[in-house]
């Protein structure tokens, strides 16, 4: 959109199942940005002490009515027990208390548009390009959230897993196209 004075943006906020919020930004009838958001707190056995706060966001863009070739999954992990140990100019910079992760998925086959593959992983300011690694060098590790290497289209919908409040695996679901 070249002329921002003439362009309009419409915003729709929806509350979905499992405390998921969907913010839909519509720039035109075929250009959208969908932002799925879920905030999860993991408690200790006493149900009073928060052990982990996980903020998960999935950002999907549509251009010409179709999903763009890349989408990103953002996960922010806050460990409250490590907060408040170190301050710099009034800002809490306690080591290991806040972890920001970004996972970028890239469309593998433009012709079939059937699967996205994890191609980039960002940990704070460090960027790891997974396309440069040989498959034998990639080792699966246990993480406190579901993470898939490949997102496969199920019918006309892609499904990206996340952990619900009760710890069970649920899915952000989005269509491959806004046009039918």
Residue pairs with C-beta under 8 A, 6 or more apart in sequence:
1 7
1 27
1 28
7 27
9 25
9 26
9 27
10 25
10 26
11 23
11 24
11 25
11 26
12 23
12 24
12 26
13 21
13 22
13 23
13 24
14 21
14 22
14 23
14 24
15 21
16 22
17 170
18 38
18 164
18 165
18 170
19 38
19 39
19 164
19 165
20 36
20 37
20 38
20 170
20 172
21 36
21 37
21 38
22 34
22 35
22 36
22 37
23 34
23 35
23 37
24 32
24 33
24 34
24 35
25 32
25 33
25 34
25 35
26 32
27 33
30 62
30 63
30 64
30 65
30 178
30 179
31 62
31 63
31 64
32 61
32 62
32 178
33 59
33 60
33 61
33 62
34 58
34 59
34 60
34 61
34 62
34 174
35 57
35 58
35 59
35 60
36 56
36 57
36 58
36 60
36 160
36 172
36 174
37 55
37 56
37 57
38 55
38 56
38 57
38 162
38 164
38 172
39 53
39 54
39 55
39 56
40 53
40 54
40 55
40 56
40 162
40 163
40 164
40 165
41 50
41 52
41 53
41 54
41 165
42 50
42 51
42 52
42 53
42 54
42 144
42 167
43 49
43 50
43 51
44 50
44 51
50 80
51 79
51 80
51 81
52 77
52 78
52 79
52 80
52 144
53 77
53 78
53 80
54 75
54 76
54 77
54 78
54 144
54 145
54 163
55 74
55 75
55 76
55 78
56 73
56 74
56 75
56 76
56 145
56 162
56 163
57 73
57 74
57 75
58 71
58 72
58 73
58 74
58 160
58 162
58 172
58 174
59 71
59 72
59 74
60 67
60 68
60 71
60 174
61 67
61 68
61 71
62 68
62 177
62 178
65 177
65 178
65 179
66 113
66 176
66 177
66 178
66 179
67 107
67 113
67 158
67 174
67 175
67 176
67 177
69 106
69 107
69 110
70 104
70 105
70 106
70 107
71 104
71 105
71 116
72 102
72 103
72 104
72 105
73 102
73 103
73 105
73 160
74 100
74 101
74 102
74 103
75 100
75 101
75 102
75 103
75 145
76 98
76 99
76 100
76 101
77 98
77 99
77 100
77 101
77 144
78 97
78 98
78 99
79 96
79 97
79 98
79 99
80 97
82 94
82 95
82 96
82 97
83 92
83 94
83 97
84 92
84 94
85 94
85 95
85 97
86 92
86 93
86 94
86 95
87 93
99 123
99 124
100 122
100 123
100 124
101 121
101 122
101 123
102 120
102 121
102 122
103 118
103 120
103 121
103 122
103 147
104 118
104 119
104 120
104 121
104 122
105 116
105 117
105 118
105 119
105 151
106 116
106 117
106 119
106 120
107 113
107 115
107 116
108 115
108 116
108 117
109 115
113 153
113 176
114 152
114 153
115 150
115 151
115 152
115 153
116 150
116 151
116 158
117 149
117 150
117 151
118 130
118 147
118 148
118 149
118 150
119 129
119 130
119 131
120 127
120 128
120 129
120 130
120 131
121 127
121 128
121 130
122 128
130 138
144 163
145 162
145 163
146 161
146 162
146 163
146 169
147 161
148 160
148 161
151 158
151 159
151 160
152 158
153 176
156 175
156 176
156 177
157 173
157 174
157 175
157 176
158 173
158 174
158 175
158 176
159 171
159 172
159 173
160 171
160 172
160 173
160 174
161 169
161 170
161 171
162 169
162 170
162 171
162 172
163 169
163 170
164 170
